[in-house]
């Protein structure tokens, strides 16, 4: 398993002709974000596999989960306003990235999207402790949804975090994934995979 973190301000990398064509339908920040993420997925995987960036069999249309040709493993990505996280694994993987200082209404978010068990886990937290705990669970849920290749709107309420935040369970479909969280500089990230063994080998590459 490998993880790469790239700043959003990093210079753009080459993308395929299909990706350039798909990019023409976008504008503004979405356009740059698309070119940035596709270029750095190719850049990272080319280093991993020691091949040319254009030889990476990547299918990553706008708004769709990126896919690799069978035999090349699985990939996931996540953006925040100033960085990009890319995760690769031989098997399905989901990643999520947020700034540590992200501001949001922790009470409202937990009330709307958290299960009764999760609400009980944070019931005695206030202020910064509450915000940090809700952010941690949110990261896990989003990573699990990306592992599932599901939808945030449809699946968020179905994923429940364990009390120790080491795994997450889809209470509707019965899925369970191992999760790991860590912080680097201004960012916090989560990884979701089916087998906990893969998490032990996770390496974060910074450029």
N, C-alpha and C positions, 0 to 999 in steps of 0.2 A: 504494500500500500504506500502511496505517496501523496503528499499535499504540497501545493504551491500557493504562495501569497504574493500578489503583485499590486503595487499602488496604482490607482486609477490614472494618475498623472504619467505613468510610464509610456514611452513612445509606442506607437502602433507597430504591430508586426504583420507580415504578409498573411493574407487569407486566400482562399480558393476563388475561382471564377464564380462558382455557384453562390458562395458567401457574399461576394461583391454584388451579385445580382439581387440577392435577398436584401442586402443593405440599402439598395436604392429605394425601397419602399418605406424606409425609416427616415427620421429627421431628428435634428437637435441632439439631446443627450442620449436618446435611445440609439441613434446611429453610431455615435462614438463608442458607446458601451458594447454594442454588438460587435463592431470591428475589433475592439480591444479584447473582448473575451474570446472570440474565435481565434484571433491571432495568437493569444497566449496559451490557449489550449493546444494549438498545433506546436507552438514553441516548446512547451513543457513535455509533451508526449514525444516529440522528435528527439529531445535529449534523453528521455527514458528509454526509447527503443533504438536510438542511434540511427535514425533514418532522416531523410529530407522532410521538411515540414509539409510539403504537398503530397507526400506518400502516406500521411496519416489518414486512415479511412474514417473520417469524422463526418457525421451528418448532424448538423446543429442549426436548424431553421429558427427564425425568430419566434419566441414564445413557446418553443418545444424543448423537452428535455434532450440534451445532447446524447448521441448514440455512437458507438464504435462498432465496426465490423466484428462478427463473431471471431473469437480467438484473440482479440486485442484488449480484452478486459472491459471495465465499465468506468464511466466518468460522471462527475457531478460538479456543478459550479454554483456559486452564490456571490452576489454583489452587496456592498453597502456603498455609501456615497463616495468613499475615497479609496476603496480597495476591492480586489477580486480574489476569491478563494476557489481553487480547483482541486478536486479530489479524484484519485484513480485507485482502483482495486481490481484484482482478478474477478471478483464477484460484485454484485450490486452494492452501490454505495450512495449515500446522501450526505451532503454537507450544507451547513448554513453559517453565515458570517454576519456579525453586527458590530458596530462601534460600542465600546464599553460604556461610553457616556450617552448612549441613545436615550432621548427623553420621550416618555410616553406615560399615559395614565395606567399605572399598574393595577389599581383597584378595578377599573372598568374592564380592562382586558381579561383579568382573571375571572371576574364575574360572568363575562360573556362566553369565554372559551374553555375554562378549566372545569374538570370533573369535581365531584364532591370530595373525593379523596385528595386531589391536588389543592383544593381550597382549604381543606383541613391542615395540610402541610404548611401553609403560609399564613394561617389564621392569626398567629401571634406576632407577625412581622409588621414593621411600620417603616415609613420613610425610605432611606437608601437600602436598607436590608430587604424590604419588600420589592423595590424596583429591581435589585440585582437577582433575587430569587425568581421573579416572574420572567426576567430576561433569560435566565438560564433555562427555564422550562420551555420558553418560546423557541429558543434555539434548537433544543432537542426535538420538539414537535415538528419544526420545519425541516430539519434534517431527515427525520423519519418519513415525512410525506414525500420528500425527494427520493428516498430509498424506495418507497412504494410506487413512485411515479404517479402520484395522485394529485389532488387539487386542494389548495389551501382552503378554499371556501367550503368544499364538500367534506374534507377529511380531518380538518383541524380538531373538531370536537371529539373525534373518535380515538385520537392518540392520547395516551395517559403516561406520564412519567413516573418511574419508581421513586420511592422516598429517598434513595441514595443517588438518584440520577445516573445510574449505571445501565439502565435499559428503559425501553419504552414499549408499550403494548397498544395495539389497535383493538379496542374493546368490542368493536363491531365485527371485524374480520378475523381476529385471533392471531394476527401477526405479532411477533416480538423481535425487536432488534437490540443489539448491544450498542451503547452510545459512549462517547468520550467527549469531554469538553476541555478546552484550555484557552489560555489568554496569551497573546503576543502583542506587546506594545499597546496600541490604542484599540486593539480588536479582540473580540471573543468569538470563538468558533466551536461548532459541534460536528461530530461525525457519527453517522449511523450505518452499521453493517450487520449482516445476519450472524456472523461468527466473531466472537470476542477475540479469537486468536489474531485476526487481522489488525485489531486495534493496537495490539502490543508492538506491531512492527511499523506503526505509522510514523513517518518522518516528514517534518515541515521544512520546505525549501523556501528561502526568502531571496528575492531579487530586488 
